[in-house]
Amino acid sequence: MQAFEYARPTTAEAAVALLGSQWGDSEVLAGGTDLVSLMKDYVVSPKRLVSLKDIKSLGGIEYKPKSGLRLGATVTFQELLDSPEIARNYPALVQAAQGVTSPQIRSRGTVGGDLCQRPRCWYFRLGYGLLAQSDGKPLVPDGDNRYHAILGNEGPAYFVNPSSLAPILIALGAKVRVQGQQGVREVSLHNFFITPKSAEEREYALQPNEMLTDILVPPPEGIHMALYEVRQKEALDWPLAAAAVAFKLSGGKVDDPRVVLGHVAPVPWPSLEAEHALEGNTVGEASADEAGKAAVSRATPLSKNAYKVKLAHVAVKRAILAAAKGGANA
C-alpha cells in the first residue's frame, strides 16, 4: 500500500475542504470495507484519506410519516437492520441489507459506501482499469465475462453495478444529498449512477471534491414492495441478478409500478418494459411472468453470461409476486 496522509475532520464542511480537485488526490473513508482492499491491491493510491468517523451529522436514522426516511451516509448495515422503523415501513430495504451476510461487513459497511463502492469486475480489480482494456482493446467481450452485464453493455463499460441497496431505493424514488465545496445539492438516485465512457470517469455523479451525506426516501404509504436476489451461494457473495419492485394496487390492479434490476448492467437498471407490462393488470403468475420476460427483452448477453437472462426474468417475477403477497405499508 502506498503511503498516504490521513485526516479526521469533525464537520462535513471541513471534510469536503480536504478533498482534492482530481480523482486520485484523495478518497473518502467511511467503513473502509471496499476502499482498503482497493488500496492494498494498488487499484487506487490516494495521496490523502479523509475519514468520516468523527462527523456526527453523517449518521442517524430518522423517519417521519409525512416526509419519509433519512439515512445518514455513515449508517451501518447493522444499524439499518436493527431499526424497527425501517422494518415496519420499508421491509424490502431490510431484505436488501440481509443479503450482506458477513457480520464484519454489516458492522463496518455503510449505506453511503454501498452506493459508492467500486465495481467487482475482476479485470478492474486486477489493474486493467474501469473499462477493462489492454492496449486500447476491451478484454471483456472475448474474455471471461460470466458475471458481466447483459443490459446496457454496448460498451465501453461491461461491469455490473454492485450496490445491494440501490435497486430498491431507486424503486422507492429515493434521492441522495451531496455536499461539495460549492454547497449542497440533491440528486435523484436513479440519476446518481452513470455509465462511464472513459477511464477517467467514475460510475456515479460525484465530483472529486464532493461526498454523499444523506439518503432520502419518500413515505411508503400504500406501497407494496419486495426485493428478490439470485445467488450462487448463501455465504458472502454478490448476487448474479436481482430485482426490486414497488407499486400500489387500485381496485386490485397495479398502479404506478417501479421495477429496477440489479447486478445486470453498469447501473441499477429501471425496466420501463416491465413497468408497462404490469401497469393496470392484476398480479398473478401469468402477469408477473410477462413482466419478467419484458424486463429482459432488450438483453444482449455476452459469450459466457446468457444464463443471467433467465435469472433476471425469474427475479422480476418472484419480486412482483412477493410484493403483492406482502401487503401495502400503512
C-alpha positions as CSV (number, residue, x, y, z in Angstrom):
1,M,0.0,0.0,0.0
2,Q,1.3,3.4,-0.9
3,A,1.9,5.9,1.9
4,F,-0.9,8.5,2.4
5,E,-1.9,11.4,4.6
6,Y,-4.8,10.7,7.0
7,A,-7.3,13.4,8.1
8,R,-10.1,13.1,10.6
9,P,-12.3,16.2,10.3
10,T,-15.3,16.8,12.6
11,T,-17.7,18.5,10.2
12,A,-18.8,17.8,6.7
13,E,-17.6,21.3,5.6
14,A,-14.1,20.5,6.8
15,A,-14.2,17.1,5.1
16,V,-15.0,18.4,1.6
17,A,-12.4,21.2,2.1
18,L,-9.8,18.4,2.4
19,L,-10.8,16.7,-0.9
20,G,-8.8,17.2,-4.0
21,S,-9.9,18.6,-7.3
22,Q,-8.9,15.4,-9.3
23,W,-9.6,11.8,-8.8
24,G,-6.6,10.2,-7.2
25,D,-5.8,13.2,-5.0
26,S,-8.0,12.0,-2.1
27,E,-10.6,9.4,-1.2
28,V,-13.4,9.5,1.4
29,L,-13.0,6.8,4.1
30,A,-16.2,5.5,5.8
31,G,-16.3,1.8,6.8
32,G,-13.3,1.1,4.5
33,T,-14.6,-2.4,3.5
34,D,-14.0,-1.7,-0.2
35,L,-11.5,1.2,-0.2
36,V,-8.8,-0.5,1.9
37,S,-8.8,-3.6,-0.3
38,L,-8.5,-1.4,-3.4
39,M,-5.6,0.4,-1.9
40,K,-3.9,-2.9,-0.9
41,D,-4.1,-4.1,-4.5
42,Y,-2.9,-0.7,-5.8
43,V,-6.0,-0.2,-7.8
44,V,-6.3,3.2,-6.2
45,S,-3.5,5.0,-4.5
46,P,-4.8,8.3,-3.0
47,K,-2.5,10.8,-1.5
48,R,-4.9,11.6,1.3
49,L,-7.7,9.7,3.1
50,V,-10.5,11.8,4.6
51,S,-12.1,9.8,7.4
52,L,-15.8,10.4,8.2
53,K,-15.6,8.7,11.6
54,D,-15.9,11.8,13.7
55,I,-18.6,13.6,11.7
56,K,-21.8,13.0,13.8
57,S,-24.1,14.8,11.3
58,L,-23.5,12.0,8.7
59,G,-25.0,9.3,11.0
60,G,-28.5,8.7,12.2
61,I,-31.8,7.2,11.0
62,E,-34.8,9.5,11.0
63,Y,-38.4,8.6,10.0
64,K,-41.4,10.8,9.8
65,P,-44.7,9.7,8.3
66,K,-45.1,12.8,6.2
67,S,-41.6,13.3,5.0
68,G,-40.3,9.7,4.9
69,L,-36.9,8.3,5.8
70,R,-33.5,9.9,6.1
71,L,-30.4,7.7,6.3
72,G,-27.1,9.3,7.2
73,A,-24.4,8.2,4.9
74,T,-22.4,6.5,7.7
75,V,-25.3,4.4,9.0
76,T,-24.0,0.9,9.0
77,F,-25.9,-2.2,7.6
78,Q,-26.3,-3.4,11.2
79,E,-27.9,-0.2,12.3
80,L,-30.3,-0.4,9.3
81,L,-31.2,-4.0,10.2
82,D,-31.7,-3.1,13.9
83,S,-34.1,-0.2,13.1
84,P,-37.8,-1.1,13.9
85,E,-39.0,1.9,11.9
86,I,-37.3,0.6,8.7
87,A,-38.5,-2.9,9.3
88,R,-42.1,-1.6,9.7
89,N,-42.2,0.8,6.9
90,Y,-39.5,-0.3,4.3
91,P,-39.3,-4.1,4.6
92,A,-37.7,-4.5,1.2
93,L,-34.8,-2.3,2.4
94,V,-34.3,-4.8,5.2
95,Q,-34.4,-7.6,2.6
96,A,-31.6,-5.9,0.7
97,A,-29.5,-5.4,3.8
98,Q,-30.0,-9.0,4.9
99,G,-28.2,-10.1,1.6
100,V,-25.0,-8.8,3.2
101,T,-24.4,-11.9,5.3
102,S,-20.9,-11.1,6.8
103,P,-21.2,-9.8,10.4
104,Q,-18.0,-7.9,9.9
105,I,-19.2,-6.0,6.9
106,R,-22.6,-5.4,8.5
107,S,-20.9,-3.8,11.4
108,R,-18.5,-1.7,9.4
109,G,-20.0,-1.2,5.9
110,T,-22.1,1.9,5.5
111,V,-25.1,2.7,3.4
112,G,-23.3,5.5,1.6
113,G,-20.3,3.3,1.0
114,D,-22.6,0.7,-0.5
115,L,-23.9,3.2,-3.1
116,C,-20.3,4.4,-3.8
117,Q,-18.4,1.1,-3.9
118,R,-16.4,0.4,-7.0
119,P,-17.2,-2.4,-9.5
120,R,-16.4,-6.0,-8.5
121,C,-15.2,-6.8,-12.1
122,W,-12.1,-8.9,-11.8
123,Y,-10.4,-7.0,-14.7
124,F,-10.8,-3.8,-12.8
125,R,-9.6,-5.3,-9.6
126,L,-6.5,-6.7,-11.4
127,G,-5.5,-3.3,-12.6
128,Y,-6.8,-3.2,-16.1
129,G,-8.8,0.0,-15.4
130,L,-12.5,0.7,-15.1
131,L,-13.2,-0.1,-18.7
132,A,-11.0,-3.3,-18.6
133,Q,-8.8,-2.6,-21.6
134,S,-5.3,-3.6,-22.6
135,D,-3.5,-1.6,-25.3
136,G,-6.9,0.1,-26.0
137,K,-8.6,-3.2,-26.7
138,P,-11.6,-4.3,-24.5
139,L,-10.9,-7.5,-22.7
140,V,-14.4,-8.4,-21.5
141,P,-16.2,-9.3,-24.8
142,D,-13.8,-12.1,-25.7
143,G,-12.7,-12.9,-22.1
144,D,-14.2,-14.4,-19.0
145,N,-17.5,-12.4,-18.9
146,R,-19.6,-14.8,-16.8
147,Y,-20.6,-12.1,-14.3
148,H,-20.7,-9.1,-16.5
149,A,-23.6,-7.1,-17.9
150,I,-26.4,-8.3,-20.1
151,L,-28.1,-4.9,-20.3
152,G,-26.5,-1.5,-21.2
153,N,-23.4,-3.4,-22.3
154,E,-22.8,-2.0,-25.7
155,G,-19.5,-0.7,-24.4
156,P,-17.1,0.5,-23.4
157,A,-18.3,-0.4,-19.9
158,Y,-19.2,-4.0,-19.2
159,F,-19.1,-4.3,-15.4
160,V,-22.2,-4.5,-13.3
161,N,-23.2,-2.1,-10.5
162,P,-22.5,-3.9,-7.2
163,S,-24.8,-2.0,-4.8
164,S,-27.1,-4.0,-2.6
165,L,-29.4,-1.1,-1.7
166,A,-29.6,0.9,-4.9
167,P,-32.3,-1.2,-6.8
168,I,-34.9,-1.0,-4.0
169,L,-34.0,2.6,-3.1
170,I,-34.5,3.7,-6.8
171,A,-37.8,1.7,-7.0
172,L,-38.9,3.7,-3.9
173,G,-38.0,7.1,-5.5
174,A,-35.0,7.9,-3.2
175,K,-32.7,10.9,-3.6
176,V,-29.2,11.5,-2.2
177,R,-27.8,14.6,-0.8
178,V,-24.4,15.6,-2.0
179,Q,-22.1,18.1,-0.3
180,G,-19.2,19.8,-2.0
181,Q,-17.1,22.9,-1.8
182,Q,-19.8,24.9,-3.6
183,G,-22.6,23.8,-1.3
184,V,-25.3,21.1,-1.1
185,R,-27.4,19.6,-3.8
186,E,-29.9,16.8,-4.1
187,V,-29.8,14.2,-6.9
188,S,-32.4,11.5,-7.8
189,L,-30.7,8.2,-7.0
190,H,-31.6,7.0,-10.5
191,N,-29.5,9.8,-11.9
192,F,-26.7,9.4,-9.4
193,F,-25.4,6.3,-11.3
194,I,-23.8,6.8,-14.7
195,T,-22.2,4.5,-17.3
196,P,-18.7,5.9,-17.9
197,K,-17.5,6.4,-21.4
198,S,-13.8,6.9,-20.5
199,A,-11.4,5.5,-17.9
200,E,-11.1,8.9,-16.2
201,E,-14.8,9.0,-15.2
202,R,-16.4,7.3,-12.3
203,E,-19.6,5.3,-12.0
204,Y,-21.5,7.9,-10.1
205,A,-22.4,11.6,-10.3
206,L,-19.9,12.9,-7.8
207,Q,-17.0,15.3,-8.4
208,P,-13.7,14.5,-6.8
209,N,-14.3,17.2,-4.1
210,E,-17.9,16.1,-3.2
211,M,-19.2,13.4,-0.9
212,L,-22.6,11.8,-0.3
213,T,-24.1,12.8,3.0
214,D,-27.7,11.6,3.2
215,I,-30.2,9.2,1.5
216,L,-33.8,10.5,1.4
217,V,-36.7,8.0,0.8
218,P,-40.3,9.2,0.3
219,P,-43.1,7.9,2.6
220,P,-44.1,4.4,1.8
221,E,-47.9,4.9,2.2
222,G,-49.9,2.3,0.2
223,I,-46.8,0.8,-1.5
224,H,-46.2,-2.9,-2.0
225,M,-42.5,-3.6,-2.2
226,A,-40.1,-6.5,-2.4
227,L,-36.6,-7.4,-3.4
228,Y,-35.6,-10.8,-4.9
229,E,-32.0,-11.8,-5.4
230,V,-30.5,-14.9,-7.2
231,R,-27.2,-16.0,-5.7
232,Q,-24.7,-18.8,-6.4
233,K,-24.1,-19.3,-2.7
234,E,-25.6,-18.1,0.5
235,A,-22.2,-17.2,2.0
236,L,-20.8,-13.7,1.5
237,D,-21.1,-13.0,-2.3
238,W,-22.8,-10.6,-4.7
239,P,-26.0,-11.7,-6.4
240,L,-25.9,-12.9,-10.0
241,A,-29.2,-10.9,-10.6
242,A,-31.7,-9.0,-8.5
243,A,-35.0,-7.3,-8.9
244,A,-36.7,-4.6,-6.8
245,V,-40.3,-3.7,-7.3
246,A,-42.6,-1.1,-5.8
247,F,-46.2,-0.5,-6.8
248,K,-49.7,0.4,-5.5
249,L,-52.9,-1.5,-6.1
250,S,-56.1,0.2,-7.1
251,G,-59.1,-1.9,-7.4
252,G,-56.9,-5.0,-7.4
253,K,-54.8,-3.7,-10.3
254,V,-51.3,-2.4,-10.4
255,D,-50.8,1.3,-10.3
256,D,-47.5,3.2,-10.8
257,P,-45.2,0.2,-10.8
258,R,-41.4,0.6,-10.5
259,V,-39.1,-2.3,-11.5
260,V,-35.4,-2.0,-11.1
261,L,-32.9,-4.7,-11.9
262,G,-29.6,-5.1,-10.1
263,H,-26.3,-6.7,-10.9
264,V,-27.1,-7.0,-14.7
265,A,-25.9,-3.6,-16.0
266,P,-23.3,-0.9,-15.3
267,V,-26.0,1.0,-13.4
268,P,-29.1,-0.2,-11.5
269,W,-31.5,-0.8,-14.4
270,P,-35.1,0.6,-14.3
271,S,-37.1,-1.5,-16.7
272,L,-39.8,0.5,-18.4
273,E,-40.8,-2.6,-20.4
274,A,-41.6,-4.5,-17.2
275,E,-43.4,-1.5,-15.8
276,H,-45.6,-1.2,-18.9
277,A,-46.4,-4.9,-18.8
278,L,-47.6,-4.6,-15.2
279,E,-49.5,-1.3,-15.3
280,G,-53.2,-1.8,-15.0
281,N,-53.1,-5.6,-14.6
282,T,-53.9,-7.8,-11.7
283,V,-50.9,-9.6,-10.1
284,G,-50.7,-13.3,-10.8
285,E,-48.3,-15.9,-12.1
286,A,-49.0,-15.1,-15.7
287,S,-48.8,-11.3,-15.4
288,A,-45.7,-11.5,-13.2
289,D,-44.1,-13.8,-15.7
290,E,-44.9,-11.5,-18.6
291,A,-43.3,-8.6,-16.7
292,G,-40.2,-10.7,-16.2
293,K,-40.0,-11.5,-19.9
294,A,-40.4,-7.9,-20.7
295,A,-37.6,-6.9,-18.3
296,V,-35.0,-8.8,-20.3
297,S,-36.5,-8.3,-23.7
298,R,-33.6,-6.0,-24.6
299,A,-30.9,-8.1,-23.0
300,T,-27.7,-8.7,-25.1
301,P,-25.8,-11.4,-23.3
302,L,-22.1,-11.8,-23.9
303,S,-20.4,-15.1,-24.8
304,K,-20.5,-16.6,-21.3
305,N,-23.3,-14.9,-19.4
306,A,-26.6,-15.8,-21.3
307,Y,-27.7,-17.7,-18.2
308,K,-28.2,-14.3,-16.4
309,V,-31.1,-13.5,-18.8
310,K,-33.3,-16.2,-17.3
311,L,-32.2,-15.4,-13.7
312,A,-33.2,-11.8,-14.1
313,H,-36.5,-12.8,-15.7
314,V,-37.3,-15.1,-12.7
315,A,-36.1,-12.5,-10.2
316,V,-38.6,-9.9,-11.5
317,K,-41.4,-12.4,-11.5
318,R,-40.7,-13.5,-7.9
319,A,-40.3,-10.0,-6.6
320,I,-43.6,-9.0,-8.1
321,L,-45.4,-11.9,-6.5
322,A,-43.7,-11.3,-3.2
323,A,-44.7,-7.6,-3.2
324,A,-48.3,-8.4,-3.9
325,K,-48.4,-11.0,-1.2
326,G,-46.7,-8.9,1.4
327,G,-49.3,-6.2,1.6
328,A,-49.1,-2.4,1.5
329,N,-47.4,-0.2,4.1
330,A,-49.7,2.0,6.1
